[in-house]
């Protein structure tokens, strides 16, 4: 029992666990680049998969029918719309 340290064999010597600064910066910049690339890919994918019609001109060209009514951009919001100012009268 007293001779146990003689039986221990060091396989791999311990090393400093801290990484070099340039290695950490490479990892940081690779992560940032990867995040921007994934965000751009999702943006392009969402743009390609969007099946909404952007306006009345496109709706008319797709259906071949005249557009008689449209929704205003804030038609379904819960906020009260502002009152429009009265039209300017022409000078007499």
N, C-alpha and C positions, 0 to 999 in steps of 0.2 A: 504494500500500500504506500509506503513512503517513497517508492521509486516511480510513482505514477507520472510525474513530469517528464521523465525520460522516455516514456512511451508515447507522448504527444508529438505528432508530426504536423508541422505547419504546411498546409497545402497552398494557401494563397495569402500573401501578406496583406494586412489592412492598408487601405489607402485613404487619402483625404476625401470625405464625401462631398465636398463643395465642388461645383462645376466651375469652369473658367467663365469669366464674364462674357467673352465673345460667343461662347456656346449658348449661354442663356439668351443673348440677344438674337442669335440665329433662330432659336425656338420661338421667341416672341414675334419676330418679323414673319416667320413662316406661318404662325397662327393668325396673324393679322391678314396676311395675303390670302390664306385659305378662307377666312371669314368673308372677305370682300368678294372673292371668287364665287363662293356659295351664294352670297346675297345677289350678285349679278345674275347667276344662273337661275335662281328662283324668280327674279324679276323678269327675265326674258321668257321663262316658262309660263309665268302668269300672263304675260302679254300675248303669247301665242295661244293660250287656252281660253282667253276671254272671248265669249261668244255674244257679248252685248253689241248692239248697234250704236255707234257713237253719235248719231244725229238724225234729224228728220230727212236730210237728203239721202243718206244711206238707206233709211227705212223705205223711202219712196222708190229707190232704185231696186231694192230687193223684192218688194211686194208688187210694184207696178201700180199701186193705188195712191191717190192723193192723201196727204196727212191732214186731218181736220182738227186735231187737238193734241196738245202736249202737256206734260206736267212741268211745273216750274221747279227749279233745283231744290227749293226748300218746302215743297208741297207737303211732305210727310214728317216734317220736324215738329217737335213739341213746343218750339219757341214761337212767340207771336211775331209776325212779320212787321217791319217798320212801314209806316204810312208813306206813300210816295208824295213828293211835293207837287203842287198843282202845276199844270203846264203853263209855260210863259205865254202871255197874250201878245199878239202882234201889235206893234205900234200903229196908231191910227193916222 
